Amino acid sequence: MTKDRGVFSISLIVLFVALCLCLACAGQNASEMPLLASFDFEDGKAAGWQPNLPDNWQVIKHEGSIVYDLIAPGEQGKVRAPTSWSLLSGQDVTSFVFMGRLKCRTEPSNPHRDMCVFFHFQDPTHFYYVHFSASSDESHNIIGLVNGADRIKIDLEPAGKSVCRLTETDWHTFKVTCDEATGRIQAYLDDMETPILTAVDKTIGHGLVGVGSFDDSGYFDDIKLWGKK
């Protein structure tokens, strides 16, 4: 009996140590990612940003702050996918944490209003994006994959069941994270502790990050990127 108790105690200690190491490693990985970019646009410029439609983007003063303004959406291309984006030049990342603020200009009466966050962007037909919207279905309020064909929903939340928070014209804080090792993707809006969209996918392992929209206009500000190149 004493021997059994000793073995059991050792097993518990080993399990506890392993759990602590896992948690420590997870925290260490997050904290070790360097800050790669930070933009508040207060200098009146968007240096380092690459919009697909330069005439549709500007830096303006809005509500007492200088912001990055998407003034109009683009047009559909070869595949069904977001039409407007601006990418951070030179920031080709694998694992990352991408944060900022966004505000949709479209009237709240439109249930399909949206703002998007892009990542692992390779070219106009190969990338991921988070579609923050005012409603949830197979194509709205999703994590989408564009892989040489029309976008597909890859998040684990059932269509129509994801939490929608882009329902008014207020500012929202966003965060999108990706872990290269596991392929886990998480998207947050306002609540930075509980993701509203989650996915596990390794189709595209790295690429650029950016902001934009599927077919609406709006503002972005206070953007930061931590990541591994």
NORHU-V311733 format. One record per backbone hydrogen bond with DSSP energy under -0.5 kcal/mol. NH is the residue of the N-H (numbers start at 1). CO is the residue of the C=O. E is the energy in kcal/mol with one decimal. If there is no record, write none. Layout:
nh;co;e
NH;CO;E
NH;CO;E
This chain:
nh;co;e
5;1;-2.4
6;2;-2.3
7;3;-2.4
8;4;-2.5
9;5;-2.6
10;6;-2.3
11;7;-2.4
12;8;-2.2
13;9;-2.2
14;10;-2.7
15;11;-2.5
16;12;-2.5
17;13;-2.6
18;14;-2.5
19;15;-2.3
20;16;-2.5
21;17;-2.5
22;18;-2.2
23;19;-2.5
24;20;-2.6
25;21;-2.7
26;22;-2.4
27;23;-2.4
28;24;-2.7
29;25;-2.8
30;26;-1.7
31;27;-2.5
32;28;-2.2
33;29;-0.8
33;30;-0.6
34;227;-0.6
36;34;-0.7
36;225;-3.0
37;225;-1.5
39;223;-2.9
44;41;-2.0
49;46;-1.7
50;87;-2.9
51;49;-0.5
52;85;-2.5
56;53;-2.4
57;54;-1.5
58;69;-2.0
60;58;-0.6
60;67;-2.0
62;60;-0.5
62;65;-3.7
65;62;-1.5
67;60;-3.0
67;65;-0.5
68;220;-2.9
69;58;-3.5
69;67;-0.6
70;68;-0.5
70;218;-3.0
71;56;-2.5
71;69;-0.8
72;56;-0.7
77;79;-0.7
81;79;-0.7
83;213;-0.6
83;214;-1.0
84;213;-2.1
86;211;-2.4
87;50;-2.2
88;209;-2.8
89;48;-3.2
89;87;-0.7
91;88;-1.3
92;90;-0.8
93;91;-0.9
93;207;-2.5
94;95;-0.5
94;228;-3.1
96;178;-1.9
97;226;-2.8
98;176;-2.7
99;224;-2.7
100;174;-1.8
101;221;-2.6
102;172;-2.7
103;219;-2.0
105;217;-2.7
106;217;-0.7
110;107;-2.1
111;109;-0.8
113;110;-1.4
115;132;-1.8
116;212;-3.1
117;130;-1.8
118;210;-2.6
119;128;-1.9
121;208;-2.4
122;123;-0.5
122;126;-3.0
123;126;-1.3
126;123;-2.2
127;146;-2.4
128;119;-2.3
129;144;-2.1
130;117;-3.0
131;129;-0.5
131;142;-3.3
132;115;-2.4
132;130;-0.8
134;113;-1.0
137;140;-1.8
142;131;-0.6
144;129;-3.2
144;142;-0.6
145;152;-2.3
146;127;-3.1
147;145;-0.6
148;125;-3.7
151;80;-2.8
152;145;-1.9
154;143;-2.8
155;143;-0.8
156;198;-3.0
161;158;-2.5
162;158;-0.5
163;196;-0.6
165;133;-0.6
166;133;-1.6
167;165;-1.6
172;102;-2.6
174;100;-2.7
175;188;-1.8
176;98;-2.5
177;186;-2.7
178;96;-2.1
179;184;-2.2
180;178;-0.6
183;179;-2.6
184;179;-0.5
185;199;-3.2
186;177;-2.1
187;197;-2.6
188;175;-3.2
190;173;-3.3
191;189;-2.3
192;190;-0.8
195;193;-0.5
196;187;-2.4
197;187;-1.5
199;185;-2.3
201;183;-2.5
207;93;-1.5
208;121;-1.8
210;118;-2.0
211;86;-2.0
212;116;-2.0
213;84;-2.0
218;70;-1.7
219;103;-2.7
220;68;-2.3
221;101;-1.9
223;39;-2.1
224;99;-2.5
225;37;-2.5
226;97;-2.9
227;34;-1.9
228;95;-2.4
